[in-house]
Amino acid sequence: MTILWDPDPSAADKYRYAVGQDVVAMSSGPQVARAIEDNAAHTLVVVGPDVDLDAACELADAQRLDHPHVGVVLLRHRLEVAVLANALRSGIREVVQADDSPALAEAVRRSRALTAQLHGHQAGGTSREAKVVTVFSAKGGVGKTTLATNVAAYLAGMHSRTLLIDLDLMFGDVAISLQLLPSSSIRDLVAMSGHLDREGLASVVTTHEASGLHVLAAPDDPAEAERIPAALVAEILRVARAEYDYVVVDTPPSFTEHVLTAFDSSDLTLLIATLDIPAIKNLKVAINTLDTLGTAPEARCIVLNRSDAKVGLTADDVESALGASIAVSIPNSVSVPAATNRGVAIILSEPRSTVSLAMRHLADTEIRIRFGEQLRNGIKRNFGLLRSKR
């Protein structure tokens, strides 16, 4: 839980996007210190730009000794060398310009990651491994990449350390969908195959500044795809599990060896359907293939995209054909291709749109709660329950 120390009563609303929903506003240093002492759930303090620097440093210095897992992030109207020096000497983890929301979100994420590592060491080195979510459809053009990029951006925006892997090695569109210009790709990891480590993986990811999402891009040249061994995918996922909270894998519309390797390592597979016969037929084949591979039905989630399209088929028809229930339906919207053309994630740029709300519901219900996250309302879901209906 995050404490926002700021005398401005509107500060919580101002910084909520960057610090998250679980934030408690406080107006004085002693109040903050008492809250940390009384409640071990407080692991981060964001200090507003108008709080006296000496008071902020005094709090950080005290917490460094008494509660080293508590991170302090300092906001300032201007970044000055003297302020940075004093802050770092006192144990403040980061100093961020107050009007730079993406930088604040990233500082919050880094502080929480450090706190998680400290907790892991205190617990004997055990820490939560990332959950791997693979997004798949056996037919192209169903919105698979759009769903993968938006869900991953949302998870990252909720301060979960998230990696999005573009496993469509020939024609991957993840980078262009997020308006990224990566200088490296998965192709650069081939030389590290067999000895890939966290530093090697970190050296090739690209950060999506708006959300803090890390992206491992597909190669620019389709010819590079055949030079990437499937064993490397397994190695990437193994290393990523130890470094992230979630790993989202976008895939091509075919059962390549790389995709099968991802399925083997996945904790959840999102299967995308649309209201057209070829997509439904191919998805049925995909489900049968997953059955043959031995993947558990409860580790799959069927998502109906463009669910309100008037094309002569209904969601009931899809469920009847597949012999399985639809977990989440996402409506059609012209805003989605418009956002893709602008290179932005609609779930961040238009968070209240019906499409964004549906994708957020998918991410919250079928991913975050499924894997044990406690959401703001405190409700947790047992695995496989509370699936949404149309």
LUMSE-476166 format. One record per residue (C-alpha): x, y, z; residue in one letter. Coordinates in steps of 0.02 Angstrom, whole numbers, padded with zeros to 5 digits, always signed. Layout:
<pts>
XYZA;...
</pts>
This chain:
<pts>
+00000+00000+00000M;+00061+00175-00041T;+00062+00329+00068I;+00055+00498-00018L;+00126+00631+00095W;+00062+00795+00027D;-00030+00941+00109P;-00131+00968-00050D;-00300+00879-00027P;-00314+00852-00215S;-00144+00768-00229A;-00213+00590-00222A;-00318+00618-00377D;-00175+00708-00464K;-00051+00565-00443Y;-00168+00416-00439R;-00128+00361-00617Y;+00056+00346-00575A;+00046+00276-00398V;-00107+00164-00416G;-00275+00150-00330Q;-00213+00087-00161D;-00152+00255-00097V;-00181+00339+00070V;-00157+00528+00080A;-00074+00603+00233M;-00022+00780+00273S;+00120+00767+00400S;+00280+00672+00430G;+00233+00608+00605P;+00069+00542+00535Q;+00164+00448+00399V;+00288+00376+00524A;+00148+00315+00638R;+00057+00233+00491A;+00214+00138+00439I;+00242+00082+00618E;+00062+00023+00638D;+00038-00062+00470N;+00170-00169+00384A;+00069-00161+00222A;+00134+00016+00193H;+00288-00013+00084T;+00301+00149-00015L;+00293+00334+00028V;+00278+00462-00110V;+00324+00634-00044V;+00240+00782-00128G;+00338+00924-00209P;+00290+01053-00076D;+00347+00950+00074V;+00503+01021+00156D;+00659+00931+00093L;+00736+00913+00266D;+00577+00835+00334A;+00570+00712+00190A;+00753+00666+00213C;+00727+00643+00400E;+00584+00521+00369L;+00683+00423+00240A;+00835+00413+00353D;+00731+00344+00496A;+00641+00216+00388Q;+00804+00157+00312R;+00854+00095+00484L;+00688+00041+00557D;+00593-00018+00402H;+00717-00046+00259P;+00582-00123+00150H;+00489+00044+00143V;+00535+00145-00010G;+00527+00334-00019V;+00504+00425-00184V;+00523+00614-00182L;+00433+00733-00299L;+00506+00904-00336R;+00449+01045-00449H;+00628+01057-00516R;+00768+00931-00512L;+00925+01008-00437E;+01093+00928-00402V;+01095+00980-00219A;+00921+00906-00191V;+00970+00743-00275L;+01127+00729-00169A;+01036+00760-00004N;+00896+00643-00050A;+01007+00498-00098L;+01115+00519+00058R;+00961+00503+00167S;+00901+00343+00084G;+00768+00414-00032I;+00760+00290-00176R;+00711+00408-00318E;+00684+00593-00353V;+00559+00632-00490V;+00492+00791-00568Q;+00314+00816-00507A;+00235+00840-00678D;+00317+00686-00757D;+00186+00551-00728S;+00272+00413-00830P;+00435+00441-00735A;+00341+00433-00570L;+00253+00273-00621A;+00420+00195-00667E;+00500+00252-00503A;+00354+00176-00407V;+00373+00013-00503R;+00560+00005-00469R;+00536+00040-00284S;+00405-00095-00269R;+00517-00217-00361A;+00658-00180-00240L;+00542-00201-00091T;+00486-00370-00162A;+00667-00424-00178Q;+00702-00373+00001L;+00551-00471+00060H;+00612-00618-00042G;+00782-00616+00042H;+00701-00602+00213Q;+00594-00754+00172A;+00746-00858+00131G;+00764-00808-00050G;+00594-00868-00109T;+00497-00747-00218S;+00344-00751-00329R;+00379-00812-00504E;+00302-00729-00654A;+00145-00801-00729K;+00155-00832-00916V;+00001-00785-01017V;+00000-00837-01200T;-00122-00753-01320V;-00168-00863-01468F;-00286-00882-01614S;-00268-01001-01760A;-00335-00866-01878K;-00260-00697-01914G;-00352-00532-01904G;-00451-00570-01746V;-00368-00435-01638G;-00242-00546-01550K;-00099-00421-01549T;-00215-00280-01497T;-00275-00382-01350L;-00099-00437-01301A;-00026-00261-01306T;-00171-00181-01212N;-00181-00314-01076V;+00007-00308-01052A;+00008-00117-01045A;-00132-00121-00917Y;-00042-00247-00806L;+00115-00140-00814A;+00011+00015-00777G;-00053-00073-00621M;+00128-00079-00561H;+00156-00262-00601S;+00325-00288-00682R;+00271-00351-00853T;+00361-00415-01008L;+00274-00429-01177L;+00358-00550-01298I;+00320-00539-01484D;+00333-00720-01539L;+00266-00685-01713D;+00444-00695-01773L;+00408-00662-01957M;+00274-00527-01952F;+00264-00465-01773G;+00172-00300-01748D;+00191-00271-01561V;+00325-00136-01577A;+00234-00037-01711I;+00069-00054-01618S;+00148+00035-01470L;+00247+00158-01577Q;+00413+00086-01519L;+00576+00089-01615L;+00674-00052-01533P;+00860-00057-01563S;+00865-00242-01517S;+00754-00393-01541S;+00739-00574-01491I;+00864-00610-01631R;+01001-00530-01524D;+00976-00664-01391L;+01029-00805-01507V;+01212-00773-01467A;+01170-00794-01281M;+01077-00957-01306S;+01126-01083-01173G;+01188-00951-01052H;+01055-00816-01053L;+01041-00719-00890D;+00944-00572-00823R;+01070-00444-00886E;+01065-00518-01059G;+00875-00513-01065L;+00873-00335-00996A;+00993-00279-01132S;+00870-00314-01273V;+00702-00259-01202V;+00623-00092-01249T;+00521+00008-01124T;+00349+00077-01167H;+00360+00241-01074E;+00173+00271-01053A;+00149+00112-00952S;+00322+00050-00899G;+00292-00109-01000L;+00447-00201-01061H;+00439-00267-01239V;+00545-00402-01320L;+00518-00364-01504A;+00515-00480-01653A;+00653-00462-01784P;+00634-00330-01920D;+00683-00455-02054D;+00566-00606-02074P;+00715-00709-02133A;+00786-00698-01956E;+00644-00806-01888A;+00721-00970-01945E;+00883-00927-01853R;+00794-00922-01685I;+00788-01095-01604P;+00633-01147-01508A;+00745-01191-01360A;+00786-01007-01344L;+00602-00969-01310V;+00603-01089-01163A;+00762-01008-01098E;+00690-00833-01115I;+00534-00883-01019L;+00638-00966-00883R;+00742-00809-00855V;+00591-00694-00869A;+00495-00791-00736R;+00623-00738-00607A;+00622-00555-00659E;+00439-00510-00690Y;+00266-00527-00616D;+00185-00565-00783Y;+00250-00619-00953V;+00125-00596-01096V;+00166-00689-01258V;+00091-00633-01423D;+00094-00769-01555T;+00072-00797-01742P;-00089-00883-01801P;-00007-01054-01817S;+00063-01195-01712F;+00247-01162-01741T;+00379-01248-01636E;+00406-01083-01545H;+00221-01070-01503V;+00214-01249-01441L;+00362-01210-01328T;+00269-01060-01259A;+00115-01167-01226F;+00224-01288-01127D;+00278-01146-01013S;+00111-01053-01001S;+00005-01036-00846D;-00142-00968-00946L;-00189-00965-01130T;-00307-00832-01195L;-00396-00901-01349L;-00470-00766-01460I;-00630-00794-01559A;-00733-00681-01672T;-00906-00701-01748L;-00855-00783-01910D;-00857-00965-01963I;-00670-00981-02011P;-00615-00909-01844A;-00730-01025-01746I;-00678-01177-01847K;-00493-01139-01822N;-00518-01106-01637L;-00603-01275-01619K;-00451-01355-01701V;-00339-01258-01582A;-00435-01319-01431I;-00424-01499-01492N;-00237-01476-01518T;-00215-01408-01341L;-00312-01558-01276D;-00193-01672-01370T;-00044-01579-01296L;-00115-01609-01123G;-00148-01429-01072T;-00281-01414-00937A;-00449-01338-00991P;-00452-01231-00835E;-00290-01149-00892A;-00378-01078-01045R;-00489-00927-01065C;-00597-00898-01219I;-00617-00715-01266V;-00746-00661-01394L;-00683-00507-01484N;-00798-00387-01579R;-00939-00476-01490S;-01078-00357-01546D;-01043-00367-01732A;-01205-00396-01830K;-01148-00537-01943V;-01280-00671-01918G;-01191-00764-01778L;-01210-00746-01590T;-01105-00785-01438A;-01220-00934-01405D;-01175-01001-01577D;-00990-00986-01536V;-01009-01077-01369E;-01112-01214-01449S;-00983-01240-01587A;-00836-01241-01469L;-00917-01340-01330G;-00844-01214-01207A;-00899-01055-01120S;-00845-00880-01167I;-00759-00798-01019A;-00757-00617-01078V;-00839-00527-01224S;-00757-00372-01297I;-00867-00257-01404P;-00824-00187-01573N;-00764-00006-01586S;-00689+00104-01721V;-00581+00179-01583S;-00474+00021-01579V;-00398+00032-01755P;-00385+00221-01733A;-00283+00197-01574A;-00175+00064-01659T;-00141+00184-01803N;-00085+00315-01676R;+00028+00188-01591G;-00059+00199-01422V;-00142+00072-01309A;-00327+00115-01302I;-00337+00043-01127I;-00225+00188-01071L;-00281+00326-01189S;-00469+00295-01171E;-00485+00200-01006P;-00674+00227-00992R;-00720+00163-01165S;-00823+00004-01173T;-00679-00088-01256V;-00556-00033-01122S;-00675-00080-00982L;-00697-00254-01056A;-00509-00280-01074M;-00479-00217-00898R;-00610-00338-00835H;-00519-00477-00928L;-00352-00428-00853A;-00422-00408-00677D;-00535-00559-00670T;-00449-00687-00779E;-00268-00641-00741I;-00238-00537-00586R;-00366-00617-00470I;-00342-00789-00548R;-00160-00783-00494F;-00192-00719-00320G;-00179-00531-00332E;-00278-00432-00205Q;-00374-00295-00296L;-00428-00130-00221R;-00596-00197-00159N;-00506-00337-00068G;-00595-00477-00162I;-00495-00629-00213K;-00557-00762-00330R;-00528-00948-00319N;-00451-01021-00476F;-00580-01054-00610G;-00726-00964-00526L;-00820-00803-00560L;-00807-00811-00748R;-00902-00668-00827S;-01053-00697-00936K;-01115-00595-01082R;
</pts>
